[in-house]
Amino acid sequence: TPVMEDAPPGTVIAVISVLDRDSGDNGRVSCEVGPNVPFELRSSFRNYYTLVTTQALDREVVPEYNVTITARDMGSPALLTRSTLTVPVSDVNDN
C-alpha cells in the first residue's frame, strides 16, 4: 500500500515478524534497515518490528523506496538474511 507523502514522522508502514527456531543466542534475532532511507525499525515486542517513517516524504523527489531489512541471529557465527520491501509514495498536492 502506498504511503502518503504528507504522512507525519512515526507513521507505521509495515509490521515485520522474524522467527529463528534455534534455541539460546542462536534463536535471538535483531533487525535493521539499510542506510539512506527515511525509515527505521522499532522493536514492538519479541520478534516483531514496525517500519516507521522518520521524516516527511516528497513524491516529486523520490516516488518509491526500496527498503532492505536485514535480520541477524546472535549465534556464532551469526547468520543473516535480507528482504527488500518496495514502498511507493503517493502524491497529495497535485491538482
N, C-alpha and C positions, 0 to 999 in steps of 0.2 A: 504494500500500500504506500502511495507517495506521502511524503511529509510536506506540509505547507511551509513555504519559505518564511512566513511570519510566525512560525512556532517559537515560543519562548525557550530560552535555555532550560534544560531539565526535562524537556518533553520526551516521554518514553517512545522509542521507535520499535523496539523488539524485546521479547523476553527469551533468554537463551538458557537452555538446560544442558549441562555436561554430566557425563557419567563415566566413571572408571571402576570396573568391577574388582580391581585388586584390593587387597587389604593393607592396612598401615599407611605409611607415607606414599607407597605406590598408588594408593587409591585417592589421595588428596590431590585436588586439581586447582590450578589458578588459570585465569583467562586475562587476556589483554587485547586491545585493538592496535592496529598498525598506526604508524605516525602520520601526521599531516592530514587528519580528518577532524571535523568539528563534532566528534562523538567521543563518549567514554563509556566504559563498562562499570556498573555499580553492582556489587555483590548484594543481592536482596536476601537470600538465605542459602543454606548449603546447596551447592551445585546449581544454583540459579543466579543469573545475572540479568540486569536490564541495560539495554543500549539506549543512552540518552544523548540529546543534543547538548553541546557545551557553549554554543554561540548562535547568533542569528544566521540563517542561511539566505543565499541570494541565487535564485534560479538563473538569472542572467549571467552570473559569473560561473557557477557550476550547476548544471542541470541534473547531475546524477553522481552519486558517490559509490565507489566500491570499497566496502569496509571489510578488511581482513581481520578475523578473530583467531587468535592463537590460544589453544588450550594445552597446558603442560602439567604433567603429574610431578609429584615431589620425590619420585623414586631415583635411584642411582643405578644406571644412568637415567636421566629424565627423558621421558618420551613426550612427543608433542604432535598435535595435528592442527591443521589450519582449515578454515572455511571462510568463504567470501560472500558477504551479503550485498546485494545491489539496493541502494536506497535512492529512489527517484525523488526529486524536489518538484513540487507543483507550484505554479505561479499564482499569485493572488492579486497582483496590481496592474495587470494588463487590461486595457479597455477593449 
